[in-house]
Amino acid sequence: MNNKKSVKNIIITVCVCVISGLASSAPAADNPLKEEMRQLDAAFKNLVNDVVLGNLSAVEGHFQGLHALKERTHAALEKGEIKLPKNGGKIKLFEQFDASFHKKLERLIKASKMGDTKAVRGLTHRLLDACIRCHGVFRQ
């Protein structure tokens, strides 16, 4: 593996560690947003392994069920059942971040089905960057 690829793999691994460290230890059942974040945490750990190993056919499976969790999160936000830890008054911005994230996620799954390694790698980076950005704005 050349140095450029090694650096990319290291960056992905570091980002996953950061995301993992941001996951809350509170029970997920009482908070759909936390449940969704836990699912994403597990999915991204598997995604990174699959990207590094070139196992694109497994990518889609890691994100199954996520759409339903997203819908539960949005319903709970609309009902006021979830409060964002930081910048709670910026729900619309959170929803914009979330919509953009899920569009990228759909593109990632499509690229993985097509076997487009370059697109999967690029989207993986963009998705991890989106996680970090969102957590910087909305998580304490």
TAFENCOR-V159445 format. One line per field, one symbol per residue. ss: DSSP state (A for helix, B for strand, O for the rest). psi: psi as a letter, one per 20 degrees, with the letter a starting at -180 (. if undefined). burial: # if it has 24 or more other ideal C-beta (glycine too) atoms within 12 Angstrom, else .. A space follows every 10 residues. Layout:
BEGIN
ss: ???
psi: ???
burial: ???
END
This chain:
BEGIN
ss: OOAAAAAAAA AAAAAAAAAA AAOOOOOAAA OAAAAAAAAA AAAAAAAAAA AAAOOAAAAA AAOOOAAAAA AAAAAAAAOO OOOOOOOOOO AAAAAAAAAA AAAAAAAAAA AAAAOOAAAA AAAAAAAAAA AAAAAAAAOO
psi: prhghggghg ggggghgggg hipqjqphhi ohghgghggh ggghghgggh ghikmhiigg hhjqihghhg ggghghghij ippphqlhil gggghggggg ghghgghggg hhhikngggg gghgghghhh gggghhhip.
burial: .......##. .#..##..## .##....... ########## ########.# ##...#..## .##..#..## .##...#... .#.#...... #..#..##.. ##.##.###. ##....#.## #.######.# ##.##..##.
END
